[in-house]
Each structure stands twice: as structure tokens, then as C-alpha cells.
Amino acid sequence: MFYFHCAPSHYRKIFFVLRDKRKRNGETLAGYYLRTYGHLVPESVEIWELDEKTGQCDIIHASSN
């Protein structure tokens, strides 16, 4: 996330993650990251999650810009 803070503000910032669900509660890796480290994610960053099996892509955290 440090690199996203350093990138110019006019850049579109996308953090792309493969979907991986935890068996115990179904929480995804991106969801866990946002829950535990969300305070480190700049508002201008979009977090996208890709399901390799279906090819579906979901935006987990949208940019405020």
C-alpha cells in the first residue's frame, strides 16, 4: 500500500487479488485484508477480486475519485 501512497494522484490505482475463501467462515483474502488492514488502504485505491474458476471479477473496495 505504500507504493499507492507514493503514486501520483492522477493515476488510477488498482490492487488486483485472486479470490481465495477461508473454509471456516467463507471470508475472502481481500475481505480479510480490508477488515484487518483497511486503515492502511488509501481512499483512491480500488481493490478487485478475481474468481479464477468462473472468470468473474468483483470490485471489493471502490475508489472515491
VMD Tcl script that builds the backbone (N, CA, C; Angstrom):
set m [mol new atoms 195]
animate dup $m
set s [atomselect $m all]
$s set {name element resname resid chain x y z} {
  {N N MET 1 A 0.817 -1.188 0.000}
  {CA C MET 1 A 0.000 0.000 0.000}
  {C C MET 1 A 0.863 1.254 0.000}
  {N N PHE 2 A 2.091 1.126 0.464}
  {CA C PHE 2 A 2.980 2.279 0.476}
  {C C PHE 2 A 3.175 2.837 -0.937}
  {N N TYR 3 A 3.320 1.956 -1.924}
  {CA C TYR 3 A 3.513 2.408 -3.307}
  {C C TYR 3 A 2.290 3.170 -3.815}
  {N N PHE 4 A 1.114 2.775 -3.387}
  {CA C PHE 4 A -0.092 3.500 -3.775}
  {C C PHE 4 A -0.098 4.909 -3.179}
  {N N HIS 5 A 0.409 5.043 -1.974}
  {CA C HIS 5 A 0.510 6.376 -1.365}
  {C C HIS 5 A 1.472 7.263 -2.146}
  {N N CYS 6 A 2.539 6.651 -2.682}
  {CA C CYS 6 A 3.583 7.403 -3.393}
  {C C CYS 6 A 3.227 7.709 -4.851}
  {N N ALA 7 A 2.310 6.956 -5.423}
  {CA C ALA 7 A 1.952 7.143 -6.833}
  {C C ALA 7 A 1.245 8.493 -7.031}
  {N N PRO 8 A 1.439 9.087 -8.198}
  {CA C PRO 8 A 0.769 10.374 -8.472}
  {C C PRO 8 A -0.749 10.265 -8.340}
  {N N SER 9 A -1.366 11.328 -7.898}
  {CA C SER 9 A -2.802 11.316 -7.618}
  {C C SER 9 A -3.653 11.145 -8.872}
  {N N HIS 10 A -3.126 11.488 -10.045}
  {CA C HIS 10 A -3.914 11.350 -11.274}
  {C C HIS 10 A -3.883 9.927 -11.845}
  {N N TYR 11 A -3.122 9.009 -11.243}
  {CA C TYR 11 A -3.085 7.611 -11.680}
  {C C TYR 11 A -4.307 6.865 -11.140}
  {N N ARG 12 A -4.800 5.911 -11.903}
  {CA C ARG 12 A -5.834 5.010 -11.394}
  {C C ARG 12 A -5.114 3.867 -10.683}
  {N N LYS 13 A -5.452 3.637 -9.422}
  {CA C LYS 13 A -4.736 2.671 -8.583}
  {C C LYS 13 A -5.624 1.468 -8.324}
  {N N ILE 14 A -5.201 0.310 -8.849}
  {CA C ILE 14 A -5.979 -0.920 -8.719}
  {C C ILE 14 A -5.105 -1.996 -8.082}
  {N N PHE 15 A -5.594 -2.583 -7.012}
  {CA C PHE 15 A -4.945 -3.719 -6.360}
  {C C PHE 15 A -5.772 -4.945 -6.728}
  {N N PHE 16 A -5.195 -5.855 -7.491}
  {CA C PHE 16 A -5.915 -6.991 -8.063}
  {C C PHE 16 A -5.536 -8.257 -7.311}
  {N N VAL 17 A -6.542 -8.978 -6.785}
  {CA C VAL 17 A -6.310 -10.144 -5.935}
  {C C VAL 17 A -7.115 -11.333 -6.464}
  {N N LEU 18 A -6.509 -12.529 -6.447}
  {CA C LEU 18 A -7.262 -13.737 -6.768}
  {C C LEU 18 A -8.145 -14.095 -5.580}
  {N N ARG 19 A -9.384 -14.492 -5.849}
  {CA C ARG 19 A -10.306 -14.844 -4.776}
  {C C ARG 19 A -9.878 -16.167 -4.145}
  {N N ASP 20 A -9.736 -16.145 -2.850}
  {CA C ASP 20 A -9.408 -17.335 -2.078}
  {C C ASP 20 A -10.244 -17.268 -0.810}
  {N N LYS 21 A -11.136 -18.239 -0.647}
  {CA C LYS 21 A -12.044 -18.227 0.512}
  {C C LYS 21 A -11.529 -19.110 1.629}
  {N N ARG 22 A -11.687 -18.617 2.825}
  {CA C ARG 22 A -11.353 -19.391 4.014}
  {C C ARG 22 A -12.456 -20.419 4.238}
  {N N LYS 23 A -12.082 -21.649 4.472}
  {CA C LYS 23 A -13.074 -22.723 4.615}
  {C C LYS 23 A -13.955 -22.550 5.844}
  {N N ARG 24 A -13.395 -22.051 6.926}
  {CA C ARG 24 A -14.142 -21.962 8.172}
  {C C ARG 24 A -15.325 -20.999 8.106}
  {N N ASN 25 A -15.092 -19.800 7.546}
  {CA C ASN 25 A -16.180 -18.822 7.568}
  {C C ASN 25 A -16.496 -18.220 6.198}
  {N N GLY 26 A -15.793 -18.625 5.149}
  {CA C GLY 26 A -16.083 -18.144 3.803}
  {C C GLY 26 A -15.554 -16.756 3.492}
  {N N GLU 27 A -14.810 -16.176 4.410}
  {CA C GLU 27 A -14.248 -14.841 4.177}
  {C C GLU 27 A -13.130 -14.938 3.144}
  {N N THR 28 A -13.107 -13.977 2.214}
  {CA C THR 28 A -12.081 -13.983 1.188}
  {C C THR 28 A -10.816 -13.291 1.696}
  {N N LEU 29 A -9.728 -13.529 0.985}
  {CA C LEU 29 A -8.453 -12.919 1.355}
  {C C LEU 29 A -8.540 -11.397 1.298}
  {N N ALA 30 A -9.160 -10.862 0.249}
  {CA C ALA 30 A -9.306 -9.405 0.133}
  {C C ALA 30 A -10.202 -8.860 1.241}
  {N N GLY 31 A -11.259 -9.581 1.575}
  {CA C GLY 31 A -12.137 -9.159 2.665}
  {C C GLY 31 A -11.413 -9.134 3.994}
  {N N TYR 32 A -10.594 -10.152 4.222}
  {CA C TYR 32 A -9.797 -10.206 5.452}
  {C C TYR 32 A -8.818 -9.043 5.510}
  {N N TYR 33 A -8.157 -8.771 4.376}
  {CA C TYR 33 A -7.193 -7.672 4.337}
  {C C TYR 33 A -7.872 -6.342 4.659}
  {N N LEU 34 A -9.031 -6.118 4.056}
  {CA C LEU 34 A -9.747 -4.870 4.328}
  {C C LEU 34 A -10.216 -4.781 5.776}
  {N N ARG 35 A -10.643 -5.914 6.320}
  {CA C ARG 35 A -11.126 -5.919 7.708}
  {C C ARG 35 A -9.988 -5.626 8.686}
  {N N THR 36 A -8.808 -6.196 8.438}
  {CA C THR 36 A -7.720 -6.056 9.395}
  {C C THR 36 A -6.767 -4.900 9.091}
  {N N TYR 37 A -6.590 -4.581 7.803}
  {CA C TYR 37 A -5.643 -3.533 7.422}
  {C C TYR 37 A -6.288 -2.430 6.593}
  {N N GLY 38 A -7.583 -2.317 6.664}
  {CA C GLY 38 A -8.304 -1.330 5.879}
  {C C GLY 38 A -7.874 0.096 6.148}
  {N N HIS 39 A -7.393 0.344 7.352}
  {CA C HIS 39 A -6.935 1.690 7.690}
  {C C HIS 39 A -5.683 2.095 6.909}
  {N N LEU 40 A -4.995 1.133 6.297}
  {CA C LEU 40 A -3.791 1.425 5.519}
  {C C LEU 40 A -4.084 1.654 4.035}
  {N N VAL 41 A -5.308 1.347 3.605}
  {CA C VAL 41 A -5.667 1.449 2.189}
  {C C VAL 41 A -6.103 2.883 1.881}
  {N N PRO 42 A -5.385 3.552 0.969}
  {CA C PRO 42 A -5.788 4.914 0.600}
  {C C PRO 42 A -7.164 4.912 -0.064}
  {N N GLU 43 A -7.895 6.003 0.081}
  {CA C GLU 43 A -9.235 6.117 -0.499}
  {C C GLU 43 A -9.217 6.003 -2.015}
  {N N SER 44 A -8.111 6.375 -2.639}
  {CA C SER 44 A -8.040 6.372 -4.097}
  {C C SER 44 A -7.746 4.992 -4.691}
  {N N VAL 45 A -7.598 3.969 -3.861}
  {CA C VAL 45 A -7.266 2.617 -4.335}
  {C C VAL 45 A -8.529 1.780 -4.508}
  {N N GLU 46 A -8.601 1.077 -5.639}
  {CA C GLU 46 A -9.678 0.120 -5.892}
  {C C GLU 46 A -9.121 -1.277 -5.637}
  {N N ILE 47 A -9.878 -2.102 -4.949}
  {CA C ILE 47 A -9.459 -3.485 -4.739}
  {C C ILE 47 A -10.411 -4.379 -5.519}
  {N N TRP 48 A -9.847 -5.112 -6.470}
  {CA C TRP 48 A -10.610 -6.010 -7.334}
  {C C TRP 48 A -10.260 -7.441 -6.964}
  {N N GLU 49 A -11.256 -8.309 -7.095}
  {CA C GLU 49 A -11.088 -9.717 -6.745}
  {C C GLU 49 A -11.529 -10.576 -7.925}
  {N N LEU 50 A -10.662 -11.488 -8.361}
  {CA C LEU 50 A -10.949 -12.356 -9.500}
  {C C LEU 50 A -11.171 -13.786 -9.049}
  {N N ASP 51 A -12.282 -14.380 -9.489}
  {CA C ASP 51 A -12.545 -15.793 -9.269}
  {C C ASP 51 A -12.016 -16.539 -10.495}
  {N N GLU 52 A -10.938 -17.300 -10.330}
  {CA C GLU 52 A -10.313 -17.998 -11.455}
  {C C GLU 52 A -11.238 -19.021 -12.102}
  {N N LYS 53 A -12.072 -19.662 -11.305}
  {CA C LYS 53 A -12.943 -20.720 -11.823}
  {C C LYS 53 A -14.013 -20.180 -12.758}
  {N N THR 54 A -14.637 -19.078 -12.370}
  {CA C THR 54 A -15.734 -18.527 -13.171}
  {C C THR 54 A -15.308 -17.373 -14.073}
  {N N GLY 55 A -14.165 -16.779 -13.786}
  {CA C GLY 55 A -13.711 -15.616 -14.538}
  {C C GLY 55 A -14.389 -14.328 -14.118}
  {N N GLN 56 A -15.201 -14.399 -13.073}
  {CA C GLN 56 A -15.925 -13.222 -12.580}
  {C C GLN 56 A -14.991 -12.333 -11.755}
  {N N CYS 57 A -15.111 -11.042 -11.983}
  {CA C CYS 57 A -14.314 -10.060 -11.272}
  {C C CYS 57 A -15.247 -9.130 -10.497}
  {N N ASP 58 A -14.969 -8.943 -9.218}
  {CA C ASP 58 A -15.781 -8.076 -8.370}
  {C C ASP 58 A -14.923 -6.968 -7.780}
  {N N ILE 59 A -15.504 -5.783 -7.671}
  {CA C ILE 59 A -14.821 -4.670 -7.011}
  {C C ILE 59 A -15.189 -4.726 -5.534}
  {N N ILE 60 A -14.196 -4.946 -4.694}
  {CA C ILE 60 A -14.408 -5.095 -3.255}
  {C C ILE 60 A -14.361 -3.750 -2.552}
  {N N HIS 61 A -13.482 -2.882 -3.022}
  {CA C HIS 61 A -13.316 -1.535 -2.448}
  {C C HIS 61 A -13.224 -0.562 -3.602}
  {N N ALA 62 A -14.134 0.382 -3.681}
  {CA C ALA 62 A -14.182 1.320 -4.806}
  {C C ALA 62 A -13.444 2.608 -4.482}
  {N N SER 63 A -12.866 3.178 -5.507}
  {CA C SER 63 A -12.159 4.441 -5.388}
  {C C SER 63 A -13.145 5.559 -5.116}
  {N N SER 64 A -12.732 6.522 -4.332}
  {CA C SER 64 A -13.602 7.657 -4.034}
  {C C SER 64 A -13.504 8.734 -5.108}
  {N N ASN 65 A -12.558 8.584 -6.023}
  {CA C ASN 65 A -12.380 9.589 -7.090}
  {C C ASN 65 A -13.304 9.350 -8.252}
}
mol reanalyze $m
mol bondsrecalc $m
mol representation Tube
mol addrep $m
